[in-house]
């Protein structure tokens, strides 16, 4: 019987070693899969952190954007307000001591790419000196409405110079 026990012990040990090796190999494969999942989750976490940082930066900018939006809303009235514009241009000319000659409005144009933004082109004629023109331009730079000067033509006349200004005022149509 001793011989039989010894002869059965060796194959049993071999089988146990093979089973142990296979179980270890299986555990190794499971470990590698879990490491791969962990790496993927870390990448997702990194992407989520980057998105969160971007959102936090946008949140910090929101106060700035709100303040800038208030300025834009002041610069863009909800209607053309032509009467106010005429009065303000006359006031600017008076402050600059220029003679406000005439103003002609062209057809209004919807600005491309800006929903609800309307451009109101105009030609303005003034008489005055160079320094008076600079004072008037300073007035326009501080004016509480969006105005763009497209063209400025100066010509000499007996009393000084004539200023022909092509400009546009803007408003936000409702």
VMD Tcl script that draws the C-alpha trace (Angstrom):
set ca {
  {0.00 0.00 0.00}
  {2.84 2.32 0.54}
  {3.76 2.07 -3.05}
  {0.25 2.87 -4.09}
  {0.12 5.89 -1.83}
  {3.41 7.25 -3.15}
  {2.39 6.58 -6.71}
  {-0.90 8.45 -6.19}
  {0.68 11.30 -4.28}
  {2.89 12.50 -7.12}
  {0.09 12.77 -9.73}
  {-2.17 14.38 -7.12}
  {0.52 16.95 -6.40}
  {0.97 17.59 -10.13}
  {-2.79 18.03 -10.55}
  {-2.89 20.35 -7.55}
  {0.03 22.37 -8.95}
  {-1.68 22.65 -12.35}
  {-4.99 23.66 -10.75}
  {-3.18 26.19 -8.55}
  {-1.32 27.58 -11.57}
  {-4.56 27.88 -13.55}
  {-6.30 29.62 -10.65}
  {-3.37 32.01 -10.28}
  {-3.39 32.69 -14.03}
  {-7.13 33.37 -13.86}
  {-6.60 35.78 -10.94}
  {-3.78 37.48 -12.88}
  {-6.11 38.02 -15.87}
  {-8.85 39.40 -13.61}
  {-6.28 41.76 -12.03}
  {-5.18 43.01 -15.46}
  {-8.81 43.65 -16.48}
  {-9.43 45.57 -13.25}
  {-6.29 47.64 -13.83}
  {-7.52 48.49 -17.34}
  {-10.93 49.49 -15.95}
  {-9.20 51.61 -13.31}
  {-7.14 53.36 -15.99}
  {-10.28 54.08 -18.04}
  {-12.07 55.43 -14.96}
  {-9.08 57.64 -14.13}
  {-9.18 59.03 -17.69}
  {-12.91 59.71 -17.36}
  {-12.28 61.39 -14.01}
  {-9.55 63.54 -15.55}
  {-11.89 64.59 -18.39}
  {-14.65 65.38 -15.87}
  {-12.21 67.47 -13.80}
  {-11.20 69.39 -16.94}
  {-14.87 70.06 -17.77}
  {-15.49 71.15 -14.19}
  {-12.52 73.53 -14.32}
  {-13.89 74.97 -17.57}
  {-17.33 75.43 -16.05}
  {-15.84 77.07 -12.97}
  {-13.89 79.47 -15.20}
  {-17.10 80.31 -17.06}
  {-18.85 80.88 -13.75}
  {-16.12 83.32 -12.72}
  {-16.55 85.11 -16.05}
  {-20.31 85.33 -15.68}
  {-20.09 88.40 -13.44}
  {-17.84 90.11 -16.00}
  {-20.15 89.13 -18.82}
  {-23.18 90.39 -16.91}
  {-21.50 93.76 -16.41}
  {-20.53 93.89 -20.09}
  {-24.08 92.95 -21.07}
  {-25.42 95.88 -19.04}
  {-23.10 98.20 -20.99}
  {-24.29 96.69 -24.28}
  {-27.92 97.11 -23.26}
  {-27.28 100.79 -22.48}
  {-25.54 101.26 -25.83}
  {-28.37 99.56 -27.73}
  {-31.80 101.03 -27.02}
  {-34.87 98.88 -27.74}
  {-36.12 101.24 -30.46}
  {-34.62 103.69 -32.94}
  {-35.26 106.73 -30.70}
  {-34.46 109.06 -33.60}
  {-35.67 112.14 -31.71}
  {-33.28 111.45 -28.84}
  {-30.45 110.83 -31.28}
  {-31.10 114.14 -33.04}
  {-31.22 116.02 -29.76}
  {-28.02 114.37 -28.56}
  {-26.15 115.06 -31.80}
  {-27.29 118.69 -31.62}
  {-26.15 118.86 -27.98}
  {-22.76 117.40 -28.94}
  {-22.39 119.92 -31.75}
  {-23.37 122.73 -29.38}
  {-20.84 121.59 -26.78}
  {-18.15 121.45 -29.46}
  {-19.32 124.85 -30.73}
  {-19.94 123.44 -34.21}
  {-22.77 124.38 -36.54}
  {-25.01 121.36 -37.02}
  {-26.06 121.57 -40.68}
  {-28.18 118.58 -41.56}
  {-28.66 114.89 -41.07}
  {-30.02 112.39 -43.55}
  {-30.95 108.85 -42.62}
  {-30.59 105.97 -45.05}
  {-32.64 102.78 -45.02}
  {-32.23 100.72 -41.86}
  {-30.40 97.43 -42.15}
  {-30.56 94.28 -40.02}
  {-26.99 93.41 -39.05}
  {-25.94 89.98 -40.32}
  {-25.05 87.49 -37.63}
  {-26.59 89.57 -34.86}
  {-30.21 88.69 -34.27}
  {-32.31 91.76 -33.57}
  {-29.51 94.28 -34.13}
  {-30.50 97.09 -36.51}
  {-28.10 99.55 -38.12}
  {-29.36 103.04 -38.86}
  {-26.96 104.65 -41.42}
  {-26.84 108.44 -41.56}
  {-24.98 111.31 -43.22}
  {-24.27 114.29 -40.96}
  {-23.07 117.70 -42.11}
  {-21.30 120.14 -39.73}
  {-19.35 123.36 -40.00}
  {-16.49 124.12 -37.62}
  {-12.78 124.00 -36.99}
  {-10.42 121.07 -36.53}
  {-10.42 121.47 -32.74}
  {-14.21 121.66 -32.66}
  {-14.34 118.42 -34.68}
  {-12.00 116.75 -32.17}
  {-14.24 117.91 -29.32}
  {-17.30 116.52 -31.11}
  {-15.54 113.17 -31.70}
  {-14.63 113.08 -28.00}
  {-18.32 113.63 -27.23}
  {-19.25 110.72 -29.50}
  {-16.67 108.45 -27.89}
  {-18.37 109.01 -24.53}
  {-21.90 108.95 -25.96}
  {-24.29 106.52 -24.32}
  {-25.36 104.89 -27.56}
  {-23.50 102.68 -30.04}
  {-22.40 104.82 -32.96}
  {-19.85 103.87 -35.58}
  {-18.19 106.46 -37.81}
  {-17.71 104.97 -41.27}
  {-16.48 107.99 -43.20}
  {-15.20 111.44 -42.41}
  {-14.71 113.95 -45.22}
  {-13.36 117.41 -44.57}
  {-13.48 120.31 -47.01}
  {-12.35 123.89 -46.65}
  {-14.94 126.69 -46.80}
  {-14.66 130.44 -46.22}
  {-15.74 130.17 -42.55}
  {-13.56 127.18 -41.60}
  {-14.26 123.66 -42.72}
  {-17.24 121.53 -43.60}
  {-17.39 118.07 -42.06}
  {-19.36 115.39 -43.85}
  {-19.62 112.34 -41.64}
  {-20.98 108.95 -42.61}
  {-22.00 107.13 -39.46}
  {-24.35 104.49 -38.16}
  {-26.35 104.30 -34.96}
  {-27.56 100.96 -33.68}
  {-30.50 99.67 -31.71}
  {-31.83 96.30 -30.62}
  {-35.17 95.63 -32.30}
  {-37.68 93.81 -30.12}
}
mol new
graphics top color blue
foreach p $ca { graphics top sphere $p radius 0.5 }
foreach p [lrange $ca 0 end-1] q [lrange $ca 1 end] { graphics top cylinder $p $q radius 0.2 }
display resetview
